[in-house]
Amino acid sequence: MTYPPLIPYLVVSDAAAAIDFYKSAFDAIELTRHTAGPTQQISHAHLLINGGSIMLSDDFSGMMGGKSMVPEALGGSPITLHLVLEDVDAFWERAVAAGALIKMELADQFWGDRYGQLVDPYGHIWSLGQTKAQLSDEQIKIASDAYFEGRV
């Protein structure tokens, strides 16, 4: 397999359950799963989600003398993983039904996308978007100014 030049790598508190969630919620395809020696902990997994690669593992920070870096231990994640979709509504419904929490409601946005944000059960943030209208930079600027007026 030829890998893309950039692949997000997630550390989660329960990689096996996370893989099951991503399969159910995001229709992920599991390509690889390796366990750590005789344990059931996952040292490496590779999934395809919406045609893109993502890798993940259980948290092994204790073995490496560090503190846990999973979103639950950090109080959340500053990273958002964005999916560009052809049918954002169907993808959204499946993810929410599988247990994703809504962070930002799915709605038509001023920049021309139908867009929303979800948080998976392991604390990672996912944004989902589908372009509905191709707007010029000038159109987006006007719409942005109107949207943010009085909000910031």
C-alpha positions as CSV (number, residue, x, y, z in Angstrom):
1,M,0.0,0.0,0.0
2,T,1.2,3.5,-0.8
3,Y,0.6,5.8,2.1
4,P,-0.5,9.4,1.8
5,P,2.0,12.0,2.9
6,L,0.1,12.9,6.1
7,I,-1.8,10.4,8.3
8,P,-3.5,11.5,11.6
9,Y,-2.5,9.1,14.4
10,L,-4.9,8.9,17.4
11,V,-4.1,7.7,20.8
12,V,-7.2,6.4,22.6
13,S,-8.2,4.8,25.9
14,D,-9.6,1.7,24.3
15,A,-8.4,1.1,20.7
16,A,-10.5,-2.0,20.1
17,A,-13.7,-0.3,21.1
18,A,-12.7,2.8,19.1
19,I,-12.2,0.7,16.0
20,D,-15.6,-0.8,16.5
21,F,-17.1,2.7,17.0
22,Y,-15.4,4.1,13.8
23,K,-16.7,1.1,11.8
24,S,-20.2,1.7,13.1
25,A,-20.3,5.5,13.1
26,F,-18.0,6.3,10.1
27,D,-18.2,3.1,8.0
28,A,-14.4,2.6,8.6
29,I,-12.5,-0.2,6.9
30,E,-9.9,-1.9,9.1
31,L,-6.7,-2.5,7.2
32,T,-4.3,-3.5,10.0
33,R,-4.5,-4.4,13.7
34,H,-1.4,-5.4,15.8
35,T,-1.6,-6.2,19.5
36,A,1.2,-5.6,22.0
37,G,2.8,-8.9,22.7
38,P,0.5,-11.3,24.6
39,T,-2.0,-8.5,25.6
40,Q,-5.1,-7.4,23.8
41,Q,-3.9,-3.8,23.8
42,I,-3.6,-2.5,20.3
43,S,-0.1,-1.2,19.5
44,H,-1.1,-0.1,16.0
45,A,-4.2,-0.1,13.7
46,H,-4.8,1.4,10.3
47,L,-8.3,2.4,9.1
48,L,-9.8,3.9,6.1
49,I,-12.5,6.5,6.7
50,N,-14.2,8.2,3.8
51,G,-11.2,7.1,1.6
52,G,-8.6,8.6,3.9
53,S,-6.2,6.9,6.2
54,I,-6.1,7.2,10.0
55,M,-4.0,5.2,12.4
56,L,-4.5,4.7,16.1
57,S,-3.3,2.8,19.2
58,D,-4.0,2.3,22.8
59,D,-2.3,4.6,25.3
60,F,1.2,3.3,26.1
61,S,2.4,6.5,27.8
62,G,2.9,4.7,31.1
63,M,5.4,2.4,29.5
64,M,7.3,5.3,28.2
65,G,7.4,7.3,31.5
66,G,5.1,10.0,30.3
67,K,1.6,11.1,31.2
68,S,-1.4,10.0,29.3
69,M,-2.1,12.0,26.1
70,V,-5.6,10.7,25.4
71,P,-8.2,13.5,25.1
72,E,-10.0,12.4,28.3
73,A,-6.8,12.9,30.3
74,L,-6.1,16.2,28.7
75,G,-9.6,17.6,29.1
76,G,-10.4,17.4,25.4
77,S,-8.6,17.7,22.1
78,P,-7.4,20.8,20.4
79,I,-7.3,19.0,17.0
80,T,-10.3,18.6,14.7
81,L,-10.4,16.0,12.0
82,H,-12.4,17.1,9.0
83,L,-14.3,14.9,6.6
84,V,-15.4,16.2,3.2
85,L,-18.5,14.2,2.3
86,E,-21.0,13.7,-0.5
87,D,-23.9,13.0,1.8
88,V,-23.2,14.7,5.1
89,D,-26.7,14.2,6.4
90,A,-26.6,10.4,6.1
91,F,-23.1,10.2,7.5
92,W,-24.1,12.5,10.4
93,E,-27.2,10.5,11.3
94,R,-25.1,7.2,11.4
95,A,-22.4,8.7,13.6
96,V,-24.9,10.2,16.1
97,A,-26.9,6.9,16.2
98,A,-23.6,5.1,17.0
99,G,-22.9,7.4,19.9
100,A,-21.1,10.5,18.7
101,L,-21.9,13.6,20.7
102,I,-23.0,16.8,18.9
103,K,-20.6,19.7,19.5
104,M,-21.9,22.0,16.7
105,E,-25.2,21.2,15.1
106,L,-25.2,20.3,11.4
107,A,-26.5,23.3,9.4
108,D,-26.0,25.3,6.3
109,Q,-23.1,27.7,6.9
110,F,-22.3,31.1,5.6
111,W,-19.3,29.8,3.6
112,G,-21.4,27.5,1.5
113,D,-21.0,24.2,3.3
114,R,-23.4,22.1,5.2
115,Y,-21.2,21.6,8.3
116,G,-21.3,20.4,11.9
117,Q,-19.0,19.0,14.6
118,L,-19.1,15.7,16.6
119,V,-17.1,14.3,19.4
120,D,-16.4,10.6,19.4
121,P,-16.6,8.6,22.6
122,Y,-12.8,8.9,23.0
123,G,-12.7,12.7,23.0
124,H,-11.6,13.3,19.4
125,I,-13.4,16.1,17.5
126,W,-14.7,15.4,13.9
127,S,-16.0,18.1,11.6
128,L,-18.2,16.9,8.8
129,G,-18.9,19.1,5.7
130,Q,-20.5,19.0,2.3
131,T,-20.1,21.9,-0.1
132,K,-23.5,23.1,-1.2
133,A,-22.5,26.4,-2.9
134,Q,-19.2,27.6,-4.4
135,L,-18.8,31.1,-3.1
136,S,-16.2,33.7,-4.0
137,D,-13.9,35.1,-1.4
138,E,-15.8,38.3,-1.6
139,Q,-19.2,36.6,-1.0
140,I,-17.7,34.7,2.0
141,K,-16.3,37.9,3.4
142,I,-19.7,39.7,3.2
143,A,-21.4,36.7,4.8
144,S,-18.7,36.3,7.5
145,D,-19.0,40.0,8.4
146,A,-22.8,39.7,8.7
147,Y,-22.5,36.5,10.7
148,F,-19.9,37.7,13.2
149,E,-21.3,41.2,13.6
150,G,-22.0,41.6,17.3
151,R,-20.8,38.1,18.2
152,V,-17.0,38.8,18.6
